[in-house]
Amino acid sequence: MEIVAKNLQALRRARKLSRLAVAEAVQISERSYQRYENDEREPSLPLFLALADFYGVTLDQLAGRDPLPEQEG
């Protein structure tokens, strides 16, 4: 899901976080997180939920069904 990868990148960059910081927060390896951002893999549902919670967005926002908070307005 290319939109998920783009949204993960946008959310991380907007918060000025490293991939490592996000990966550690959701308890995965940095390489795994990099694969999600590069659209090489899709996160499992539990991880998708953890990422949405970490970034403070809804599942619909993370999946691209609703705009990200930074893109509203």
PDB file of N, CA, C and O in Angstrom:
ATOM      1  N   MET A   1       0.842  -1.181   0.000  1.00  0.00           N
ATOM      2  CA  MET A   1       0.000   0.000   0.000  1.00  0.00           C
ATOM      3  C   MET A   1       0.884   1.240   0.000  1.00  0.00           C
ATOM      4  O   MET A   1       1.364   1.683   1.043  1.00  0.00           O
ATOM      5  N   GLU A   2       1.080   1.767  -1.147  1.00  0.00           N
ATOM      6  CA  GLU A   2       1.973   2.912  -1.308  1.00  0.00           C
ATOM      7  C   GLU A   2       1.566   4.091  -0.430  1.00  0.00           C
ATOM      8  O   GLU A   2       2.429   4.790   0.100  1.00  0.00           O
ATOM      9  N   ILE A   3       0.272   4.319  -0.268  1.00  0.00           N
ATOM     10  CA  ILE A   3      -0.185   5.467   0.523  1.00  0.00           C
ATOM     11  C   ILE A   3       0.211   5.310   1.992  1.00  0.00           C
ATOM     12  O   ILE A   3       0.539   6.297   2.649  1.00  0.00           O
ATOM     13  N   VAL A   4       0.184   4.098   2.507  1.00  0.00           N
ATOM     14  CA  VAL A   4       0.603   3.870   3.893  1.00  0.00           C
ATOM     15  C   VAL A   4       2.080   4.217   4.038  1.00  0.00           C
ATOM     16  O   VAL A   4       2.471   4.870   5.006  1.00  0.00           O
ATOM     17  N   ALA A   5       2.887   3.793   3.104  1.00  0.00           N
ATOM     18  CA  ALA A   5       4.316   4.096   3.140  1.00  0.00           C
ATOM     19  C   ALA A   5       4.548   5.607   3.124  1.00  0.00           C
ATOM     20  O   ALA A   5       5.350   6.121   3.903  1.00  0.00           O
ATOM     21  N   LYS A   6       3.858   6.304   2.252  1.00  0.00           N
ATOM     22  CA  LYS A   6       4.008   7.762   2.176  1.00  0.00           C
ATOM     23  C   LYS A   6       3.540   8.435   3.458  1.00  0.00           C
ATOM     24  O   LYS A   6       4.167   9.383   3.932  1.00  0.00           O
ATOM     25  N   ASN A   7       2.437   7.947   4.018  1.00  0.00           N
ATOM     26  CA  ASN A   7       1.929   8.534   5.254  1.00  0.00           C
ATOM     27  C   ASN A   7       2.871   8.276   6.426  1.00  0.00           C
ATOM     28  O   ASN A   7       3.065   9.154   7.266  1.00  0.00           O
ATOM     29  N   LEU A   8       3.455   7.086   6.490  1.00  0.00           N
ATOM     30  CA  LEU A   8       4.419   6.807   7.550  1.00  0.00           C
ATOM     31  C   LEU A   8       5.612   7.754   7.454  1.00  0.00           C
ATOM     32  O   LEU A   8       6.075   8.276   8.468  1.00  0.00           O
ATOM     33  N   GLN A   9       6.104   7.973   6.249  1.00  0.00           N
ATOM     34  CA  GLN A   9       7.222   8.902   6.061  1.00  0.00           C
ATOM     35  C   GLN A   9       6.826  10.314   6.468  1.00  0.00           C
ATOM     36  O   GLN A   9       7.566  10.986   7.187  1.00  0.00           O
ATOM     37  N   ALA A  10       5.659  10.765   6.010  1.00  0.00           N
ATOM     38  CA  ALA A  10       5.207  12.122   6.299  1.00  0.00           C
ATOM     39  C   ALA A  10       5.026  12.342   7.804  1.00  0.00           C
ATOM     40  O   ALA A  10       5.430  13.375   8.338  1.00  0.00           O
ATOM     41  N   LEU A  11       4.426  11.379   8.473  1.00  0.00           N
ATOM     42  CA  LEU A  11       4.208  11.509   9.914  1.00  0.00           C
ATOM     43  C   LEU A  11       5.528  11.531  10.674  1.00  0.00           C
ATOM     44  O   LEU A  11       5.704  12.335  11.589  1.00  0.00           O
ATOM     45  N   ARG A  12       6.443  10.666  10.304  1.00  0.00           N
ATOM     46  CA  ARG A  12       7.732  10.623  10.998  1.00  0.00           C
ATOM     47  C   ARG A  12       8.514  11.909  10.765  1.00  0.00           C
ATOM     48  O   ARG A  12       9.076  12.474  11.703  1.00  0.00           O
ATOM     49  N   ARG A  13       8.551  12.366   9.538  1.00  0.00           N
ATOM     50  CA  ARG A  13       9.307  13.582   9.222  1.00  0.00           C
ATOM     51  C   ARG A  13       8.685  14.819   9.865  1.00  0.00           C
ATOM     52  O   ARG A  13       9.405  15.707  10.322  1.00  0.00           O
ATOM     53  N   ALA A  14       7.364  14.884   9.904  1.00  0.00           N
ATOM     54  CA  ALA A  14       6.692  16.032  10.524  1.00  0.00           C
ATOM     55  C   ALA A  14       7.032  16.132  12.010  1.00  0.00           C
ATOM     56  O   ALA A  14       7.059  17.221  12.583  1.00  0.00           O
ATOM     57  N   ARG A  15       7.287  14.994  12.611  1.00  0.00           N
ATOM     58  CA  ARG A  15       7.621  14.960  14.040  1.00  0.00           C
ATOM     59  C   ARG A  15       9.129  14.944  14.282  1.00  0.00           C
ATOM     60  O   ARG A  15       9.586  14.876  15.422  1.00  0.00           O
ATOM     61  N   LYS A  16       9.892  15.008  13.190  1.00  0.00           N
ATOM     62  CA  LYS A  16      11.355  15.045  13.258  1.00  0.00           C
ATOM     63  C   LYS A  16      11.917  13.869  14.063  1.00  0.00           C
ATOM     64  O   LYS A  16      12.773  14.038  14.931  1.00  0.00           O
ATOM     65  N   LEU A  17      11.419  12.695  13.752  1.00  0.00           N
ATOM     66  CA  LEU A  17      11.863  11.466  14.409  1.00  0.00           C
ATOM     67  C   LEU A  17      12.717  10.642  13.465  1.00  0.00           C
ATOM     68  O   LEU A  17      12.568  10.713  12.245  1.00  0.00           O
ATOM     69  N   SER A  18      13.612   9.863  14.046  1.00  0.00           N
ATOM     70  CA  SER A  18      14.379   8.924  13.238  1.00  0.00           C
ATOM     71  C   SER A  18      13.570   7.649  13.062  1.00  0.00           C
ATOM     72  O   SER A  18      12.628   7.389  13.811  1.00  0.00           O
ATOM     73  N   ARG A  19      13.946   6.863  12.071  1.00  0.00           N
ATOM     74  CA  ARG A  19      13.302   5.559  11.902  1.00  0.00           C
ATOM     75  C   ARG A  19      13.540   4.689  13.127  1.00  0.00           C
ATOM     76  O   ARG A  19      12.660   3.942  13.554  1.00  0.00           O
ATOM     77  N   LEU A  20      14.721   4.794  13.677  1.00  0.00           N
ATOM     78  CA  LEU A  20      15.053   4.001  14.853  1.00  0.00           C
ATOM     79  C   LEU A  20      14.144   4.356  16.030  1.00  0.00           C
ATOM     80  O   LEU A  20      13.679   3.467  16.743  1.00  0.00           O
ATOM     81  N   ALA A  21      13.894   5.627  16.234  1.00  0.00           N
ATOM     82  CA  ALA A  21      13.040   6.048  17.345  1.00  0.00           C
ATOM     83  C   ALA A  21      11.629   5.467  17.209  1.00  0.00           C
ATOM     84  O   ALA A  21      11.048   4.989  18.184  1.00  0.00           O
ATOM     85  N   VAL A  22      11.089   5.514  15.990  1.00  0.00           N
ATOM     86  CA  VAL A  22       9.750   4.970  15.761  1.00  0.00           C
ATOM     87  C   VAL A  22       9.766   3.456  15.948  1.00  0.00           C
ATOM     88  O   VAL A  22       8.890   2.895  16.606  1.00  0.00           O
ATOM     89  N   ALA A  23      10.751   2.810  15.373  1.00  0.00           N
ATOM     90  CA  ALA A  23      10.849   1.353  15.469  1.00  0.00           C
ATOM     91  C   ALA A  23      10.926   0.904  16.922  1.00  0.00           C
ATOM     92  O   ALA A  23      10.255  -0.049  17.319  1.00  0.00           O
ATOM     93  N   GLU A  24      11.732   1.583  17.703  1.00  0.00           N
ATOM     94  CA  GLU A  24      11.841   1.221  19.111  1.00  0.00           C
ATOM     95  C   GLU A  24      10.524   1.441  19.845  1.00  0.00           C
ATOM     96  O   GLU A  24      10.153   0.646  20.709  1.00  0.00           O
ATOM     97  N   ALA A  25       9.820   2.510  19.507  1.00  0.00           N
ATOM     98  CA  ALA A  25       8.558   2.820  20.176  1.00  0.00           C
ATOM     99  C   ALA A  25       7.488   1.754  19.923  1.00  0.00           C
ATOM    100  O   ALA A  25       6.659   1.476  20.789  1.00  0.00           O
ATOM    101  N   VAL A  26       7.518   1.164  18.730  1.00  0.00           N
ATOM    102  CA  VAL A  26       6.512   0.133  18.405  1.00  0.00           C
ATOM    103  C   VAL A  26       7.107  -1.276  18.467  1.00  0.00           C
ATOM    104  O   VAL A  26       6.473  -2.249  18.058  1.00  0.00           O
ATOM    105  N   GLN A  27       8.309  -1.365  18.974  1.00  0.00           N
ATOM    106  CA  GLN A  27       8.974  -2.637  19.259  1.00  0.00           C
ATOM    107  C   GLN A  27       9.203  -3.520  18.035  1.00  0.00           C
ATOM    108  O   GLN A  27       8.879  -4.708  18.030  1.00  0.00           O
ATOM    109  N   ILE A  28       9.772  -2.903  16.997  1.00  0.00           N
ATOM    110  CA  ILE A  28      10.206  -3.642  15.814  1.00  0.00           C
ATOM    111  C   ILE A  28      11.624  -3.188  15.481  1.00  0.00           C
ATOM    112  O   ILE A  28      12.124  -2.226  16.065  1.00  0.00           O
ATOM    113  N   SER A  29      12.269  -3.877  14.547  1.00  0.00           N
ATOM    114  CA  SER A  29      13.614  -3.460  14.157  1.00  0.00           C
ATOM    115  C   SER A  29      13.538  -2.240  13.234  1.00  0.00           C
ATOM    116  O   SER A  29      12.529  -1.997  12.572  1.00  0.00           O
ATOM    117  N   GLU A  30      14.628  -1.491  13.214  1.00  0.00           N
ATOM    118  CA  GLU A  30      14.693  -0.323  12.329  1.00  0.00           C
ATOM    119  C   GLU A  30      14.543  -0.757  10.871  1.00  0.00           C
ATOM    120  O   GLU A  30      13.880  -0.078  10.087  1.00  0.00           O
ATOM    121  N   ARG A  31      15.150  -1.870  10.508  1.00  0.00           N
ATOM    122  CA  ARG A  31      15.055  -2.370   9.128  1.00  0.00           C
ATOM    123  C   ARG A  31      13.612  -2.713   8.771  1.00  0.00           C
ATOM    124  O   ARG A  31      13.168  -2.434   7.658  1.00  0.00           O
ATOM    125  N   SER A  32      12.884  -3.308   9.695  1.00  0.00           N
ATOM    126  CA  SER A  32      11.474  -3.616   9.429  1.00  0.00           C
ATOM    127  C   SER A  32      10.696  -2.333   9.166  1.00  0.00           C
ATOM    128  O   SER A  32       9.917  -2.249   8.216  1.00  0.00           O
ATOM    129  N   TYR A  33      10.917  -1.336  10.016  1.00  0.00           N
ATOM    130  CA  TYR A  33      10.208  -0.066   9.817  1.00  0.00           C
ATOM    131  C   TYR A  33      10.588   0.553   8.480  1.00  0.00           C
ATOM    132  O   TYR A  33       9.731   1.093   7.780  1.00  0.00           O
ATOM    133  N   GLN A  34      11.849   0.482   8.125  1.00  0.00           N
ATOM    134  CA  GLN A  34      12.304   1.021   6.840  1.00  0.00           C
ATOM    135  C   GLN A  34      11.570   0.330   5.688  1.00  0.00           C
ATOM    136  O   GLN A  34      11.198   0.985   4.715  1.00  0.00           O
ATOM    137  N   ARG A  35      11.363  -0.956   5.787  1.00  0.00           N
ATOM    138  CA  ARG A  35      10.649  -1.686   4.734  1.00  0.00           C
ATOM    139  C   ARG A  35       9.214  -1.202   4.593  1.00  0.00           C
ATOM    140  O   ARG A  35       8.687  -1.148   3.482  1.00  0.00           O
ATOM    141  N   TYR A  36       8.575  -0.849   5.708  1.00  0.00           N
ATOM    142  CA  TYR A  36       7.204  -0.318   5.633  1.00  0.00           C
ATOM    143  C   TYR A  36       7.208   1.052   4.956  1.00  0.00           C
ATOM    144  O   TYR A  36       6.343   1.336   4.127  1.00  0.00           O
ATOM    145  N   GLU A  37       8.162   1.888   5.301  1.00  0.00           N
ATOM    146  CA  GLU A  37       8.241   3.218   4.682  1.00  0.00           C
ATOM    147  C   GLU A  37       8.607   3.142   3.203  1.00  0.00           C
ATOM    148  O   GLU A  37       8.216   4.011   2.424  1.00  0.00           O
ATOM    149  N   ASN A  38       9.349   2.120   2.811  1.00  0.00           N
ATOM    150  CA  ASN A  38       9.752   1.970   1.414  1.00  0.00           C
ATOM    151  C   ASN A  38       8.759   1.153   0.597  1.00  0.00           C
ATOM    152  O   ASN A  38       9.010   0.844  -0.568  1.00  0.00           O
ATOM    153  N   ASP A  39       7.647   0.810   1.204  1.00  0.00           N
ATOM    154  CA  ASP A  39       6.585   0.040   0.551  1.00  0.00           C
ATOM    155  C   ASP A  39       7.075  -1.331   0.081  1.00  0.00           C
ATOM    156  O   ASP A  39       6.636  -1.844  -0.948  1.00  0.00           O
ATOM    157  N   GLU A  40       7.991  -1.908   0.854  1.00  0.00           N
ATOM    158  CA  GLU A  40       8.490  -3.245   0.553  1.00  0.00           C
ATOM    159  C   GLU A  40       7.689  -4.309   1.295  1.00  0.00           C
ATOM    160  O   GLU A  40       7.680  -5.477   0.905  1.00  0.00           O
ATOM    161  N   ARG A  41       7.016  -3.897   2.369  1.00  0.00           N
ATOM    162  CA  ARG A  41       6.176  -4.796   3.166  1.00  0.00           C
ATOM    163  C   ARG A  41       4.993  -4.009   3.691  1.00  0.00           C
ATOM    164  O   ARG A  41       5.030  -2.781   3.765  1.00  0.00           O
ATOM    165  N   GLU A  42       3.940  -4.731   4.056  1.00  0.00           N
ATOM    166  CA  GLU A  42       2.772  -4.102   4.668  1.00  0.00           C
ATOM    167  C   GLU A  42       2.714  -4.506   6.132  1.00  0.00           C
ATOM    168  O   GLU A  42       2.923  -5.672   6.465  1.00  0.00           O
ATOM    169  N   PRO A  43       2.429  -3.540   7.016  1.00  0.00           N
ATOM    170  CA  PRO A  43       2.363  -3.880   8.433  1.00  0.00           C
ATOM    171  C   PRO A  43       1.179  -4.793   8.742  1.00  0.00           C
ATOM    172  O   PRO A  43       0.123  -4.699   8.115  1.00  0.00           O
ATOM    173  N   SER A  44       1.373  -5.673   9.713  1.00  0.00           N
ATOM    174  CA  SER A  44       0.273  -6.505  10.195  1.00  0.00           C
ATOM    175  C   SER A  44      -0.750  -5.605  10.885  1.00  0.00           C
ATOM    176  O   SER A  44      -0.452  -4.456  11.212  1.00  0.00           O
ATOM    177  N   LEU A  45      -1.935  -6.121  11.099  1.00  0.00           N
ATOM    178  CA  LEU A  45      -2.971  -5.321  11.758  1.00  0.00           C
ATOM    179  C   LEU A  45      -2.533  -4.848  13.145  1.00  0.00           C
ATOM    180  O   LEU A  45      -2.700  -3.668  13.451  1.00  0.00           O
ATOM    181  N   PRO A  46      -1.980  -5.714  13.998  1.00  0.00           N
ATOM    182  CA  PRO A  46      -1.536  -5.210  15.305  1.00  0.00           C
ATOM    183  C   PRO A  46      -0.488  -4.100  15.196  1.00  0.00           C
ATOM    184  O   PRO A  46      -0.517  -3.142  15.969  1.00  0.00           O
ATOM    185  N   LEU A  47       0.427  -4.223  14.251  1.00  0.00           N
ATOM    186  CA  LEU A  47       1.428  -3.181  14.063  1.00  0.00           C
ATOM    187  C   LEU A  47       0.800  -1.918  13.486  1.00  0.00           C
ATOM    188  O   LEU A  47       1.166  -0.809  13.873  1.00  0.00           O
ATOM    189  N   PHE A  48      -0.133  -2.080  12.574  1.00  0.00           N
ATOM    190  CA  PHE A  48      -0.851  -0.942  11.988  1.00  0.00           C
ATOM    191  C   PHE A  48      -1.541  -0.144  13.103  1.00  0.00           C
ATOM    192  O   PHE A  48      -1.505   1.087  13.112  1.00  0.00           O
ATOM    193  N   LEU A  49      -2.163  -0.858  14.033  1.00  0.00           N
ATOM    194  CA  LEU A  49      -2.818  -0.215  15.181  1.00  0.00           C
ATOM    195  C   LEU A  49      -1.786   0.501  16.058  1.00  0.00           C
ATOM    196  O   LEU A  49      -2.012   1.629  16.496  1.00  0.00           O
ATOM    197  N   ALA A  50      -0.658  -0.159  16.309  1.00  0.00           N
ATOM    198  CA  ALA A  50       0.383   0.435  17.140  1.00  0.00           C
ATOM    199  C   ALA A  50       0.943   1.705  16.499  1.00  0.00           C
ATOM    200  O   ALA A  50       1.196   2.688  17.195  1.00  0.00           O
ATOM    201  N   LEU A  51       1.136   1.691  15.196  1.00  0.00           N
ATOM    202  CA  LEU A  51       1.650   2.872  14.497  1.00  0.00           C
ATOM    203  C   LEU A  51       0.641   4.018  14.537  1.00  0.00           C
ATOM    204  O   LEU A  51       1.017   5.169  14.757  1.00  0.00           O
ATOM    205  N   ALA A  52      -0.616   3.711  14.329  1.00  0.00           N
ATOM    206  CA  ALA A  52      -1.657   4.748  14.399  1.00  0.00           C
ATOM    207  C   ALA A  52      -1.697   5.350  15.803  1.00  0.00           C
ATOM    208  O   ALA A  52      -1.772   6.570  15.953  1.00  0.00           O
ATOM    209  N   ASP A  53      -1.648   4.512  16.815  1.00  0.00           N
ATOM    210  CA  ASP A  53      -1.634   5.008  18.194  1.00  0.00           C
ATOM    211  C   ASP A  53      -0.393   5.854  18.460  1.00  0.00           C
ATOM    212  O   ASP A  53      -0.489   6.922  19.064  1.00  0.00           O
ATOM    213  N   PHE A  54       0.761   5.386  18.016  1.00  0.00           N
ATOM    214  CA  PHE A  54       2.009   6.118  18.234  1.00  0.00           C
ATOM    215  C   PHE A  54       1.941   7.513  17.620  1.00  0.00           C
ATOM    216  O   PHE A  54       2.336   8.495  18.249  1.00  0.00           O
ATOM    217  N   TYR A  55       1.442   7.596  16.395  1.00  0.00           N
ATOM    218  CA  TYR A  55       1.383   8.886  15.702  1.00  0.00           C
ATOM    219  C   TYR A  55       0.152   9.704  16.072  1.00  0.00           C
ATOM    220  O   TYR A  55       0.053  10.869  15.687  1.00  0.00           O
ATOM    221  N   GLY A  56      -0.784   9.120  16.808  1.00  0.00           N
ATOM    222  CA  GLY A  56      -1.975   9.853  17.219  1.00  0.00           C
ATOM    223  C   GLY A  56      -2.926  10.132  16.067  1.00  0.00           C
ATOM    224  O   GLY A  56      -3.568  11.181  16.016  1.00  0.00           O
ATOM    225  N   VAL A  57      -3.009   9.179  15.143  1.00  0.00           N
ATOM    226  CA  VAL A  57      -3.915   9.312  14.009  1.00  0.00           C
ATOM    227  C   VAL A  57      -4.875   8.123  13.994  1.00  0.00           C
ATOM    228  O   VAL A  57      -4.666   7.135  14.697  1.00  0.00           O
ATOM    229  N   THR A  58      -5.909   8.230  13.197  1.00  0.00           N
ATOM    230  CA  THR A  58      -6.848   7.120  13.058  1.00  0.00           C
ATOM    231  C   THR A  58      -6.322   6.129  12.027  1.00  0.00           C
ATOM    232  O   THR A  58      -5.415   6.436  11.254  1.00  0.00           O
ATOM    233  N   LEU A  59      -6.900   4.953  12.031  1.00  0.00           N
ATOM    234  CA  LEU A  59      -6.541   3.962  11.010  1.00  0.00           C
ATOM    235  C   LEU A  59      -6.887   4.488   9.621  1.00  0.00           C
ATOM    236  O   LEU A  59      -6.130   4.278   8.674  1.00  0.00           O
ATOM    237  N   ASP A  60      -8.020   5.170   9.494  1.00  0.00           N
ATOM    238  CA  ASP A  60      -8.402   5.729   8.193  1.00  0.00           C
ATOM    239  C   ASP A  60      -7.396   6.771   7.718  1.00  0.00           C
ATOM    240  O   ASP A  60      -7.104   6.844   6.524  1.00  0.00           O
ATOM    241  N   GLN A  61      -6.871   7.567   8.620  1.00  0.00           N
ATOM    242  CA  GLN A  61      -5.858   8.550   8.236  1.00  0.00           C
ATOM    243  C   GLN A  61      -4.578   7.861   7.802  1.00  0.00           C
ATOM    244  O   GLN A  61      -3.987   8.229   6.786  1.00  0.00           O
ATOM    245  N   LEU A  62      -4.150   6.877   8.554  1.00  0.00           N
ATOM    246  CA  LEU A  62      -2.921   6.166   8.205  1.00  0.00           C
ATOM    247  C   LEU A  62      -3.062   5.429   6.877  1.00  0.00           C
ATOM    248  O   LEU A  62      -2.103   5.339   6.110  1.00  0.00           O
ATOM    249  N   ALA A  63      -4.255   4.901   6.606  1.00  0.00           N
ATOM    250  CA  ALA A  63      -4.497   4.155   5.373  1.00  0.00           C
ATOM    251  C   ALA A  63      -4.788   5.062   4.179  1.00  0.00           C
ATOM    252  O   ALA A  63      -4.901   4.583   3.051  1.00  0.00           O
ATOM    253  N   GLY A  64      -4.912   6.370   4.420  1.00  0.00           N
ATOM    254  CA  GLY A  64      -5.150   7.297   3.318  1.00  0.00           C
ATOM    255  C   GLY A  64      -6.608   7.516   2.985  1.00  0.00           C
ATOM    256  O   GLY A  64      -6.919   8.159   1.982  1.00  0.00           O
ATOM    257  N   ARG A  65      -7.512   6.997   3.801  1.00  0.00           N
ATOM    258  CA  ARG A  65      -8.946   7.184   3.552  1.00  0.00           C
ATOM    259  C   ARG A  65      -9.415   8.555   4.026  1.00  0.00           C
ATOM    260  O   ARG A  65     -10.394   9.090   3.506  1.00  0.00           O
ATOM    261  N   ASP A  66      -8.733   9.118   4.994  1.00  0.00           N
ATOM    262  CA  ASP A  66      -8.961  10.465   5.498  1.00  0.00           C
ATOM    263  C   ASP A  66      -7.631  11.187   5.472  1.00  0.00           C
ATOM    264  O   ASP A  66      -6.584  10.545   5.560  1.00  0.00           O
ATOM    265  N   PRO A  67      -7.643  12.527   5.353  1.00  0.00           N
ATOM    266  CA  PRO A  67      -6.368  13.257   5.321  1.00  0.00           C
ATOM    267  C   PRO A  67      -5.659  13.201   6.662  1.00  0.00           C
ATOM    268  O   PRO A  67      -6.292  13.113   7.714  1.00  0.00           O
ATOM    269  N   LEU A  68      -4.347  13.252   6.608  1.00  0.00           N
ATOM    270  CA  LEU A  68      -3.554  13.344   7.836  1.00  0.00           C
ATOM    271  C   LEU A  68      -3.820  14.701   8.489  1.00  0.00           C
ATOM    272  O   LEU A  68      -4.185  15.655   7.802  1.00  0.00           O
ATOM    273  N   PRO A  69      -3.641  14.794   9.801  1.00  0.00           N
ATOM    274  CA  PRO A  69      -3.909  16.068  10.479  1.00  0.00           C
ATOM    275  C   PRO A  69      -3.159  17.252   9.869  1.00  0.00           C
ATOM    276  O   PRO A  69      -3.709  18.350   9.787  1.00  0.00           O
ATOM    277  N   GLU A  70      -1.920  17.047   9.443  1.00  0.00           N
ATOM    278  CA  GLU A  70      -1.131  18.128   8.856  1.00  0.00           C
ATOM    279  C   GLU A  70      -1.665  18.563   7.497  1.00  0.00           C
ATOM    280  O   GLU A  70      -1.360  19.660   7.029  1.00  0.00           O
ATOM    281  N   GLN A  71      -2.470  17.697   6.856  1.00  0.00           N
ATOM    282  CA  GLN A  71      -2.954  17.977   5.508  1.00  0.00           C
ATOM    283  C   GLN A  71      -4.381  18.527   5.494  1.00  0.00           C
ATOM    284  O   GLN A  71      -4.906  18.857   4.431  1.00  0.00           O
ATOM    285  N   GLU A  72      -5.009  18.628   6.667  1.00  0.00           N
ATOM    286  CA  GLU A  72      -6.381  19.124   6.728  1.00  0.00           C
ATOM    287  C   GLU A  72      -6.400  20.626   6.554  1.00  0.00           C
ATOM    288  O   GLU A  72      -5.428  21.326   6.837  1.00  0.00           O
ATOM    289  N   GLY A  73      -7.552  21.103   6.074  1.00  0.00           N
ATOM    290  CA  GLY A  73      -7.765  22.518   6.038  1.00  0.00           C
ATOM    291  C   GLY A  73      -7.532  23.104   4.719  1.00  0.00           C
ATOM    292  O   GLY A  73      -7.679  24.314   4.545  1.00  0.00           O
TER     293      GLY A  73
END
